[in-house]
Amino acid sequence: MSDKFGFATKALHIGQPVEKEFNSVVPPIYMTTTYKQDTPGEPKVYDYTRSGNPNFGFLEETLASLENAKFATIFSSGLGGVTSILSRLQPGERVISIDDVYGGTFRLMKNTFLGQHIDAVFGDINDEGWVKSELAKGARLIWIESPTNPLLTLADIEKLAALAHEHNAELVVDNTFASSYFQSPLSLGADLVLHSCTKYIGGHSDIVGGCVATNSKEWKDHLDYARKAIGFNPSPFDAWLLSRSIKTLAVRMERHQENAWELAKRLSKHPKVKTTIYPGLESHPQHSLAQKQMSGYSGIVSVIFNTDLQETKKLIASFKLIKLAESLGAVESLVCHPASMTHASIPRDLRVARGLDDGLIRISVGLEDIEDLWADITSVLDEKGS
Ligand SMILES: *Cc1c(COP(=O)(O)O)cnc(C)c1O
């Protein structure tokens, strides 16, 4: 029945069953680790909460419908989802990844036991020659994010899915930045969609969680098995909170976009700003690809100021409303400085060569009144003598 509904309706009504005993409109939280069996080895539905729980099932139904997927599996974090996907690979199997992949995913693919098990290569995913030459060597997965962090670079999902399939590989799209609301990778040919639910799906800076959606029964079985075998289950309470968060995802995303777009337009005209990066701006080098594969441009704006490292650090620590913090996608606006925070471990030459200037900041634009956000920014930017 979910196919006939729009996104906002699905977010409210799919995976939100009325409870049977008291007809409570909101499903209860099943804080239980185990389930009584009437006959040994024949559980009614669930046997142990690491492998399954009613709140997991409700949330998975909602998330699958929002990603136009048959299945979803939820995890205790986005990285739990990443690990669970990668744990299906055989020794030496290859992953072709974008070079500016999320730092935690990079760490996993390079430095942990998984890095020793698989063969991950990193490069410019928009360089078709490179992707084809890597595919020709044999690969199991192509791994992308679109838009990326923090430069908001896009990758052509439809094209990469076709390329992967021609070479018997599959495409994974980390859809965290766009959210299910603005981008539907499975409909563009991707095989797996990953979210850090910690970001837009949770949306309130209070839950760490993850999910993977797919149309493949083999992948769904593997993901469920991996969660149980490795132990990446969330708590039933967190799953319930995510179900609650999702009810407002559509309205939140509309407002995130509205505020981000307006800030991007104003910032791009400010004399202290060298470059404003937002996929909705015509100046974004991949604006037409954004128009083609996204239904909106989401809520992240990156800005390069005409400032050095020290000045930039001082500048962003001076905002009053916009909080200096890692993470993104929450109702409150957050700002971060990649050169001294998320990307500080990359040597400066390499960092700058990749476009991560000292003056670059990333704003996760929240749901505040736009004039208050703008006043917060201009009070710092227009300060005399700075
Ligand atoms: C935060 C993030 C992750 C990791 O998710 P956690 O919930 O922090 O484990 C993965 N990918 C992207 C793009 C992210 O922003």
The ligand as a Tripos MOL2 file, in Angstrom:
@<TRIPOS>MOLECULE
LIG
   15    15     1     0     0
SMALL
NO_CHARGES

@<TRIPOS>ATOM
      1 C1         28.2130   10.7710   10.2150 C.3       1 LIG1
      2 C2         28.4070   10.0890    8.9200 C.ar      1 LIG1
      3 C3         28.6690    8.7080    8.8440 C.ar      1 LIG1
      4 C4         28.8580    7.8510   10.0890 C.3       1 LIG1
      5 O1         27.7080    7.7590   10.8410 O.3       1 LIG1
      6 P1         27.6900    7.5410   12.4550 P.3       1 LIG1
      7 O2         26.2530    7.5140   12.7490 O.co2     1 LIG1
      8 O3         28.4300    8.7020   13.0380 O.co2     1 LIG1
      9 O4         28.3900    6.2480   12.7000 O.co2     1 LIG1
     10 C5         28.7850    8.1280    7.6080 C.ar      1 LIG1
     11 N1         28.6620    8.8690    6.4760 N.ar      1 LIG1
     12 C6         28.4250   10.1900    6.5050 C.ar      1 LIG1
     13 C7         28.3110   10.9390    5.2330 C.3       1 LIG1
     14 C8         28.2840   10.8480    7.7300 C.ar      1 LIG1
     15 O5         28.0730   12.1660    7.7440 O.3       1 LIG1
@<TRIPOS>BOND
     1     1     2 1
     2     2     3 ar
     3     2    14 ar
     4     3     4 1
     5     3    10 ar
     6     4     5 1
     7     5     6 1
     8     6     7 2
     9     6     8 1
    10     6     9 1
    11    10    11 ar
    12    11    12 ar
    13    12    13 1
    14    12    14 ar
    15    14    15 1
@<TRIPOS>SUBSTRUCTURE
     1 LIG1         1 GROUP 0 **** ****
